[in-house]
Amino acid sequence: MKLSEWAKKHGITYKTAWRWVKEGKMPVPFEITPSGTILVHEPETVKEGLVAIYARVSSSDQKADLERQVVRLLEFANARGFSVGKTVKEIGSGLNGRRKELLKLLSDPNVTTIVVEHQDRLTRFGFEFIEAALRAQGRRILVVEEREVDDDLVHDMTEALTSLAARLYGKRSARRRAKKALEVLQREDP
């Protein structure tokens, strides 16, 4: 399809799509014909493959919530006729970009559909980028609860500030403990 049609279909301006082509940032394959027309080769359908569910909670004291989340995801997938081949459960912050289980799941080309309860269960920020990258590979993310939680932006900002503060004060605290330990060792050394 032509670049203009592709841009309209995905709700972006032609100018933005054209800039992505020029900068090499298009999320899907394309070609430029000898006449200068840009043709986009978007995967038409999601290829058959493994369906995975991904459940995440922020802390280990929410393990019961994690299990209930898995049950709800399985019910959703089964109601739509999906055969779930992989269940991934993880405990960790949605702000952490180094979650091992999520990274393994996203890098597995056999997983073509990932089912999550809310966007923020996958990641707090950048959900759209992950979705676009998977779509370019003929894969997809299904979100059970599409609607956003009230005051979601406020909640995200609070989590971001809490995470940053914990890192900052955690490092200071560790530095202070190490300094005190060295002082004690120096006093005890004859």
Secondary structure by P-SEA (a helix, b strand, c coil): ccaaaaaaaacccaaaaaaaaaaccccbbbbbccccbbbbbccccccccbbbbbbbbccccaaaaaaaaaaaaaaaaaaacccccbbbbbbccccccccaaaaaaaacccccbbbbcccccccccaaaaaaaaaaaacccccccccccccaaaaaaaaaaaaaaaaaaaaaaaaaaaaaaaaaaaaaacc
